[in-house]
Amino acid sequence: MIDKLLTVKEASEWATKHIGKNVTTSNIAYLILNQKSVLMRDLKE
C-alpha cells in the first residue's frame, strides 16, 4: 500500500531503481496525463 504521494522526480527515481532502466520525469508526467485522460473519459460514460 502507498504510504505517501511521490513527486514526479521521486517517482522517476523510484521507477528507474525498480525497472532497471532510465525513467525520466517526462515519462512519469506522460503517464500521469494519460491516466487523467482515461479517468476523465470514464467519468463521461
C-alpha positions as CSV (number, residue, x, y, z in Angstrom):
1,M,0.0,0.0,0.0
2,I,1.2,3.5,-0.7
3,D,2.1,5.5,2.4
4,K,2.5,8.8,0.7
5,L,2.3,10.5,-2.7
6,L,5.6,11.0,-4.6
7,T,6.8,14.0,-6.6
8,V,7.3,13.4,-10.3
9,K,11.1,13.4,-9.6
10,E,10.8,10.9,-6.8
11,A,8.6,8.7,-9.0
12,S,11.1,8.8,-11.8
13,E,13.9,7.8,-9.4
14,W,11.8,5.0,-7.9
15,A,10.9,3.6,-11.3
16,T,14.5,3.8,-12.5
17,K,15.6,1.8,-9.5
18,H,12.9,-0.8,-9.7
19,I,12.8,-1.2,-13.5
20,G,16.5,-1.0,-14.1
21,K,16.1,1.4,-17.0
22,N,16.2,5.2,-17.0
23,V,12.7,6.6,-16.4
24,T,12.7,10.3,-16.8
25,T,10.4,12.9,-15.2
26,S,8.9,13.4,-18.7
27,N,8.0,9.7,-18.8
28,I,6.2,10.0,-15.5
29,A,4.4,13.2,-16.5
30,Y,3.2,11.5,-19.7
31,L,1.8,8.6,-17.7
32,I,0.0,10.9,-15.3
33,L,-1.6,12.9,-18.1
34,N,-2.5,9.8,-20.0
35,Q,-4.2,8.3,-16.9
36,K,-6.0,11.6,-16.2
37,S,-7.5,11.5,-19.7
38,V,-8.6,7.9,-19.2
39,L,-10.3,8.8,-16.0
40,M,-12.0,11.8,-17.5
41,R,-13.2,9.7,-20.4
42,D,-14.6,7.0,-18.0
43,L,-16.4,9.7,-15.9
44,K,-18.2,10.9,-19.0
45,E,-19.5,7.4,-19.9
